[in-house]
Amino acid sequence: MTSPDSVSIGKWQYCLLILAVTIVAAALRIPNLAQRPMHGDEAVHAIKFGELLEKGFYEYNPHEYHGPTLNYLTLISAWLGRAHRLVDVDEFELRIVPVFFGVVLVALFLFLIDGMGGWAAVFAAVLAAISPAMVFFSRYYIQEMLLVCFSLGVIACGWRYVRSKRIGWAIFIGVFLGLMHATKETCIISFGGMVSAVVVVLLLEKKDASGVRRGLAGVRISHIVAGLAAGVAVSALFYSSFFSNPVGILDSVRAYKTYFSRAGDNSLHIHPWYYYMKMLLYSKYGQGPVWSEGLIVLLATVGFVVALTGKGLHKGSRGLIRFVAVYTFVVTVVYSLIPYKTPWSALSFLIGMVVLAGVGAVTLIKLKRTTLTRVVLVVILLAGGVHLAWQTYLGNYKYYADPRNPYVYAHPTTDVFTVVHRIEEYARVHEARHVMRIEVICPGDDYWPLPWYLRSFSQVHWTNEVKDDIAAAPLIIATGTNEVEQAISNVLYVKTPAERRQMYLYVFDKPYYIWLRPGVKLIGFARKDLWDQWQQQIEPQGAEQLRKR
């Protein structure tokens, strides 16, 4: 069996292969985007986007929400869907934005073919396309996939500039750097990894003085200035809300005080240093399947060793692979040492592992000289790829809201749909319809993602404590704790004067509560007159269903 590098095909054939893989990436990411309940973070960003869509103005908040690129780029999909109000926007129009950048990320390997080698770029594109984490968070309305795509854009354009020394590529580097900064504050970790990688690569290449001189030849100060100017301009454009809020530029710097102080504060997100590697290498919860992206990690380790030794690498591309190796190592270490951890943060170094894994796969195949060993290795790689693709299917279309999926993190259960459906049923029989007053009482404002699902209701009162005026609401939704339920009962049946006192009945069926997410229960109370109207509506429907049976 021939090794990949010995298969003689041209650059255009490699391009066609990567384009085919890009189509596969889109096919894995686009279906059933509304199937998974909105995560609380997704809902927060969606409501923030609604302000931009409806008011035409965005103000960067240095304490919450991250950078503005996600919001502004979502305008495109909303406009294409002819949506002018948040109520007109659905999950597809939101999540298609990270899907788009998840697909673009795969296509970016087109620009790395001559740097990585054709087959290495193809293998890396395949891994990026089928990685369970990459696919899962490409379907998540958060900033992470945009940040990772822009990071790979910097690497790809950086490589093109090193090869050509054209100012256009320098400007593109700056544009991607600016987009990274305008996307999420954690970009500084990636920036640190990139600077470290440049320094280390220059030190490693120092033995080959002629190689260093060739690499630096043609690099002009004017190109660097143009790139930096482009980056600053792009970042400033977004943070200033296209010059309507200039203070946002300064706030983008002030934000780091908040994020540095938050890095070790929230106990919910504090995890040990090995959290990410354990998640990627082996996860199994209860009777759920085994989850592992160990194939990517193993191949990336091989690629890392190859990068440091330089064996098997073409001299012209050695700097690129070493850059990615150092960058990946630094970013992995920094994210692992930060106590505050969320699964999607792993994407920032997983993309580097994917690049190295492409190099590692080709290296292993080239090392196996006999036909039998190559056949065995190819079979193992294919089996590993099938396992990754199978996990991607399970994670996105079966365990998409199941805590046995390691990427399902502090996520609402599918019961949230039951909550929304029941509220809609009550609204249909209430005279005010979607202007019906609803009280939502959740200590700690722990009611997300309900604001997204109740966005069509104009009289929802969100509060974290039981107030005396809740008796005016025909419908009450609250955190299902004894303390909250007792406080509600005290207001409705003790504090409310007898002449204005109303009976309230449970909204949800036995056991009278719904799981918003693991550990968080919701209870509901409907005023008796509303409950009676709802009951009259559902009884004929129930009888009709029985006749059909």
N, C-alpha and C positions, 0 to 999 in steps of 0.2 A: 504493500500500500504506500502510496506517495504521501509525503508530508504536505501540509497546506502550501508552504512557500514554494514547493516544487511544481505546484499546479500552475501552469502558465496561462493566466488570464490577464486582461488589461485593466487599466484603472476604471474604465467605463463599466466593465463587468462588476467590479467591486461596488461601484456606485449603484448599479441596478440592484445588487443584492441588498445593500443597506436601505435603498428605497423600498424594497419588498418587505424588509424587516420593519420599516417605519409604518407601513400599511398594517402589518400584524399588530404593532404597538397600538395603533388607533383602534383596531377591532377589539382589542382586549380592554380598552379604557372607556369606550363610548357607551356601550349598552346599559340600559337600566340605571341611569344616573340618579333617578329619584327614588330608587328602591331603598337605599339605606337612610335611616333617620338622620336628620341634620345633627351633627355634633354641636355642643354648646359653643365652641369657638367658631364654627362655621356660621352659626346663627348670629353671633355677635358681629362678625364681619359683614354678613348680609344686611343687618339692620343699619350698620354704618354706611354701607353702600347705598341703601335706600335714601339716606339724607342727601347724598350726592345726586342721585337720580331725580329726586323730586324737587330739591331746592337749587340744584345746579351749583352747589358750593361744597367744598371739602376743606375741613380744617384739621390739620395733623395734630394728634394728641400725643405728647411725648411720654405719657404714662400708660397708654393702652393702644390696642389695635394694630401696632406695627406700621410699616411704611405704606404709602398711598398707591403704589403701582397696581395692586390687586383691584382696588376700587375703580381706578380710572380705566383699566383694561376691561373690566366687566361692563363698562358703558357700551363697549362695542357690541358684545353679545346681546345686551338689553336692547340697543337700538335696532340690531338686526331682527330681533323678535318683536319690534315695534312696541316695546314696553316703556311707559312714561311714569308709572307709579310702581312702588315696590310690590303691591298686590298683583300686578300684572307679570311679575317675574317668577319663574319657577326654579326648581333645583337644577334642571338641565342647563338653563342659561347662566347659572352661577358656576356650576362645576365644570362646564365645558371650557372655562378659562384655564384652570390648572391642567385639564386634559390636553388642551392645545400645547401647552409648554412641555408637558410630559412627552408628547409626540415629537415636538421640535428637538428636544434633548437627544432623542434617538437619531434624528436626521443630522445633528451636528457632527456625528462621526464621519460624515462625508468629507469634512475638512481635516480629518486626522488620518486619512488613508496612507498618505506618503510618510507620515511621522511615526505611526504605530506599525505600519505594514498592513497590506490589504486584508489578509485573513484575520489578523489581530483586531482590526477595526470592525470587521464583520462580526466576529465573535463577541466583542464588547457591545456592539449594537444589539445583538440578540439578547444578551444578558440584561441590558438596560430595558429592553422591550418586555421581557417576561419576569423580571424580578418582582416577587410578591409585594415588597415594600414600595418599589417604584410605581407599580400599577395602583396599589391601594391609595397612596397619597397623591397620585395624579388625579384621583377622583374626589379629592378633599378640597373644600373651598377655604384653603388657607394659603399662606405665602410660600410655603416651603418649596413646592415644585418650581415656582418661578425663580426663587433664589438659586436652586441647584442648576436649573437650565442656564441662567445668566452666568453662573460660575464656570460651567463647561464652555460657554461662549467665550469667556475671557481666555481660557486655556487654548481653545481652537484658534481664536484670532491671534493670540500670542505666538502660537506656532507658525501661523501663516506670515506674521510679520517677521519673525526670525528668518524665515526662508526667503522672503521677498524684499524686506526693508522698505515696503511701500507705506506711505503715510496713511493711506486709506485703512489699512489694517490697524495701525496705531490708533486711529480715531475710533474704530470699532471696539478695540480693547477698552478705551475710555467709556464708550457708550454702555458696554456691558458692566463695567465697574460702577458707573453711575446708577444703572438699573438695580444692581445688587444693593447698593446703599439705600436706594429709594424703596426697597422691598422689605428688608427686615434688618433690625439692629445687629443680629448675630453675624452679619456680613463681615464684621471686623475680625472674626475668627478666621474666616476664609482669607481675608486680606493678609492677616498675619502668617497664615500657611503659605500664601503665594510669595511673600517677601522672603520668608525663611527658605523656601524652595529655590529661589533665584540665588541666594547667597551660598547655599550648600552646593548647588550645581556648579557654580563658578569655582568653588573650592575643589570639588571633585575633578573638575576638568582642568585644574591648574597644571597638572602634569603634562597635559597636551596644550602647550602654550599656543601653538598654531591654531588649534581648534577654537580656543577662546577668542583669539584675534579674529578668526573668521566669523565667529558668532556675533562679535561686537562691531565688526566692520559694517559700515552703512547705517548704524544706529545714530540718528542725529538728535541733538537737543531740541530742534524744532518739532520733531516727531513726538518726543516725550511731552513737550509742552502742549501740542495739539491734542494728544490723547487725554492728558489731565484736564485740559479745558473742556473737552467733550464730556468727560465724566462729571465734572463739577456742574456743567450746564444742564445735563440730563437730570442729575439729582436735585438741583435747585428748582428746575422746572416743576417737578412733581411735588416737592415739599412746600413750595410756595403756592401750590394749587394754581399753577400757570399764572403766577404773578398777582393773584388776588389775595394772597395771605403771606407776605414776605417774611413775617416772623416765624413761619414754619421752617425756614432754613436754619435759623438759630435753634429752634426746638429740636431739630434732628440731631443736634450735638448735645443739647441738654438731656435728651432721652437716655443717654448712656449712664447718667447718674442713677436713674430709676432701675435700669436693667442690671447694672452691677450690684446694686443693693438687693435686688430681687433674686439673684442667682442662687442664694442659699437659704431663702426664707420660707417658701411655701412647702410645708411638710408633705403635702399630697404628692408633690413631684420630686421629692428627694429620693434618689436611688443610689446604690453602690456604684463604684467605678466600673465594674464589669457588666453593668446593666445592658449596654448596647451589644456587646459581644455575645453575651448569653442569649439575647433576643435573636441575633442573627444566626448563631450557631445551632441552638437547640431550644425549642420551646414546646411544652406539652402541658395542657391544663385539663384535668378531669378526663373525660372520655373523648376529648377532642383529638384531632390528628396531630402528628408530629410536624412542627414547622421548622424549617432550616434553610438558610441561604449559605450553608457551609461550602457549597461548591464555589460560590463567588469568593468567599473569604480564603479558601484554600488556594484557588488559582491566583488570587491577588497576592498571596504570600509568595508564591513562586515568581510572579512578576516583580515583586519588590526585591527579591534576592537577585534576579536577573538585572534589575536596574542598577543596583549597587555594584555588582561585579562587572557589568558591562558585557558579559559574555553572551554571544548570540545576537547582540544588537548592532545594527548598522551605525557607524559613527555619526552619520548625519542626523539620526533620530535619537541617539543616546541621551542627549540633553533633555528632550521632551519627556521621555519615560522616567528619567531621574527626577525631573521636576514634579511629575505627577506622584511619584513614589514619596518624595519628601513632603509634598503638600498633603497627601493622604495621611501620612504618619503623624504629622503635626496636628492636623485637624482632628484626627481620631483621638489622640492623647488629650487635647484640650477639652473636647466634648466629654470625654470619659472622666476627667478630673472635676468638671463642674458638677456640683451636687444636683442642681436642677436639671432634670432630664425628661424629655417626652419622646415617644417613638419616632415621630417625624423628623426630629433633629438629626437622626442617624443618616438621613439622605445626603447631608453635606459631605460626609466622608465615604458613604457607600458608592457615590458616583466615581470617586477616585479608585476605589476597589474594583469597580466594573472595568475601568480602563486597564488597570494592571492585570485583571483576570484575563482580558483578551490577549495580552502579551504572554501571560503564564500558560494559557491553553496551547498557543502555537509553539512555545518553547518545549513543553512536555511532549508534544507530538513529534517534534523534530529530534528530540533526544532518543526516541524509541526507534532503533535501527531495524528490528526484525518485523516482518509482516504481522506475526501473531501479536506481539506486544502493542503494535499500533492499532490493530483491530480491537484488542481488549480496551485500550485507552479511549478510543473513539466511542466504543459502546458505553463505557463508564460516563463519558462526557454527555452523550446523548441521553442516557438514563437520568443523569443529574439535571439536564435541561428539561426533560419531561416532568421530573419531580417539581422543578421550579414552576413550570407552567400549570401543573395540577394544583399546586398551592395557590397560585394566582387565581385560578378558577374558584377554589374553595373560599379563599379569603374575600373575594369580591362579589360572589354570587350565591354563596351558601352561608358562610360564617361572617357575613358582612356587618352584623351588629351583635355578634356573639363574643362574650369575654374570653372564650377559649381561643380566639384569634389574638395573637400578641400585638397586632396593630390596632385592635379595637381598644381604645384607651379612654377611661372615664366617659364612656359613650352611652347615649340614651338607648333604651331598649325599643323594640318595635311596638311596645305598648303605648308609646307616645302617639301613635296613629289612632289608637282606641280613644285616648283622651280627646284628641282634636275632633274625631268623628262624633263623639258624644256631645261635645260642646256645640258642634254644628247642628246636631239634631235638636237641641234645646233652642238654638237661635231661630230655627225654622218655624217653631210654634210660638215664639215670643213676638209680640206686636212690633217691637222695635227692630227685630231681625239683628243685623250686625251692629246696631247701635245699642244693643242690650248691654247693660252694665255688668261687668265681670270683675270680681275681686280675686286677685292671685296673691296668696300670702306664703312666702317662702323665706325663712330666716337666712341671712347671708346672701340674699338675692339669688338663691339657688333654684331658679325657675327656667333657666335656659335648657333647651332651645325653643320654649313655648312662644316667646315674642315673635319668632319667625312664623310659626304655624298659626298664630292668632293675629297676623298682620292685617287681616281684613276687618277686624273688630276695632271700632274707634273709641270704645269706652271701657278699655281694660285698665284697671288700676293695679299697678305692680307695687308691692310693698313687702318688707321683711319682718313686719310685726302686725299683730291683730289690732285693728283700730275700731273705735266705737261706731263708726259710720258704715261698717260692713253690712248692717241689717238692711241698708237701702239697696243692696245688690240682690238680684234674683238668683244669681249663680256665684258660688264661691269655690275656688280651687285652692288647696293649701298643702303644705308639707304634712305628710301623715305621721306626725309624732304625737304622743299623748299630751305633751305640753301645748302644742298648737291647737289640737282638737278641743282640749279643755278650755283654752282661752276663747275660742270661737263660740263654744257652747255658753260660756259665761256672758259674752256680749249679747248673743241672740236671745237667751232665755232668762237672764238675770238683770243685766243692765238696761235692756230695752223695756220701756214702759209697757204694761200689760195690754193697753188699748192698741199699741202698735206692734205687738209681738206676733210673729209669724212662725209657722212650723216649717222646718227644713228637713228634707229627706236626702238620703245618700244618692249621689249621681251615678256611681259605678256599682256594678253587680258584686255579689259576694266574691271575695272577702271585703268588699267596699273600698279597696284601694288599688292603685295601679303603680307599677314600678316605673318611675321616670328613667332611672338607670340603677345599676346595682348599688344598694345601700340607701337609695333615696326613693321614698314612697310619696305618692300623691293621693289625697282624698278629695272628694267633691260633695257639695251640698247645694241642692236646688230648692227654692221656695216652693211650698206645696202646690200653689196654684199653677206654677210653671211645670212642676213634676206631673200634675194631673193632665195638663195639656199634652205633655210629651207622651204620657202613658196612653192617652187616647189615640195618638198618632201611631204608636208602634204596635198596638193591639191588632188593628186591621192588617198591618203588614205581617205580623206574626201568623195570623190566621191564614192569610194568603200563601205564606211559605209552607204552612202545614198542608194546605190543599194541594200544592205543587208536589209535595213529597208523596 
